[in-house]
Amino acid sequence: MATEPDLKRELADERRELTNAVADLREEIGEATERGKQIGITAGALIGGALALRTALKIRRRFRD
């Protein structure tokens, strides 16, 4: 049977491991958030470029007619 100091040491070790795991998760969430922002910016730029190209082509067709 484990003694009280052994149990306290085990609990302290578990607490430390959990603290490290939470810190790792927070870091990963931060990285995922940054990637999501970058994807949103890229998608917005692509959509904006596509709309600008479509508008330019429409204007060009009107001047041809």
Kinemage of the C-alpha trace (Angstrom):
@kinemage 1
@onewidth
@group {chain A} dominant
@subgroup {mainchain}
@vectorlist {calphas} color= white
{ca met a 1} P 0.000 0.000 0.000
{ca ala a 2} L 1.274 3.464 -0.877
{ca thr a 3} L 2.134 5.853 1.878
{ca glu a 4} L 0.774 9.363 2.148
{ca pro a 5} L 4.012 11.011 0.892
{ca asp a 6} L 4.018 8.631 -2.095
{ca leu a 7} L 0.431 9.529 -2.925
{ca lys a 8} L 1.180 13.241 -2.618
{ca arg a 9} L 4.185 12.856 -4.911
{ca glu a 10} L 2.102 10.952 -7.466
{ca leu a 11} L -0.608 13.603 -7.328
{ca ala a 12} L 1.967 16.359 -7.790
{ca asp a 13} L 3.436 14.499 -10.789
{ca glu a 14} L -0.031 14.045 -12.323
{ca arg a 15} L -0.837 17.709 -11.739
{ca arg a 16} L 2.407 18.713 -13.462
{ca glu a 17} L 1.655 16.432 -16.427
{ca leu a 18} L -1.855 17.847 -16.741
{ca thr a 19} L -0.519 21.401 -16.582
{ca asn a 20} L 1.940 20.616 -19.380
{ca ala a 21} L -0.784 18.945 -21.454
{ca val a 22} L -3.043 21.991 -21.100
{ca ala a 23} L -0.187 24.286 -22.137
{ca asp a 24} L 0.476 22.127 -25.207
{ca leu a 25} L -3.208 22.147 -26.155
{ca arg a 26} L -3.399 25.924 -25.804
{ca glu a 27} L -0.376 26.286 -28.076
{ca glu a 28} L -1.876 23.948 -30.674
{ca ile a 29} L -5.194 25.805 -30.561
{ca gly a 30} L -3.330 29.077 -31.103
{ca glu a 31} L -1.525 27.615 -34.124
{ca ala a 32} L -4.784 26.277 -35.557
{ca thr a 33} L -6.412 29.675 -35.067
{ca glu a 34} L -3.580 31.370 -36.949
{ca arg a 35} L -3.901 28.868 -39.810
{ca gly a 36} L -7.635 29.504 -39.920
{ca lys a 37} L -7.033 33.239 -40.178
{ca gln a 38} L -4.547 32.715 -42.998
{ca ile a 39} L -6.983 30.476 -44.862
{ca gly a 40} L -9.713 33.105 -44.460
{ca ile a 41} L -7.460 35.853 -45.770
{ca thr a 42} L -6.383 33.714 -48.724
{ca ala a 43} L -9.946 32.714 -49.545
{ca gly a 44} L -11.067 36.337 -49.355
{ca ala a 45} L -8.281 37.417 -51.685
{ca leu a 46} L -9.139 34.661 -54.169
{ca ile a 47} L -12.830 35.507 -54.135
{ca gly a 48} L -12.067 39.213 -54.504
{ca gly a 49} L -9.750 38.501 -57.428
{ca ala a 50} L -12.337 36.288 -59.103
{ca leu a 51} L -15.029 38.961 -58.755
{ca ala a 52} L -12.696 41.638 -60.112
{ca leu a 53} L -11.820 39.425 -63.096
{ca arg a 54} L -15.484 38.670 -63.753
{ca thr a 55} L -16.339 42.376 -63.632
{ca ala a 56} L -13.452 43.246 -65.951
{ca leu a 57} L -14.579 40.600 -68.455
{ca lys a 58} L -18.159 41.902 -68.376
{ca ile a 59} L -16.966 45.448 -69.034
{ca arg a 60} L -14.741 44.239 -71.857
{ca arg a 61} L -17.655 42.383 -73.494
{ca arg a 62} L -19.826 45.501 -73.327
{ca phe a 63} L -17.240 47.609 -75.092
{ca arg a 64} L -16.859 44.970 -77.821
{ca asp a 65} L -20.558 45.052 -78.619
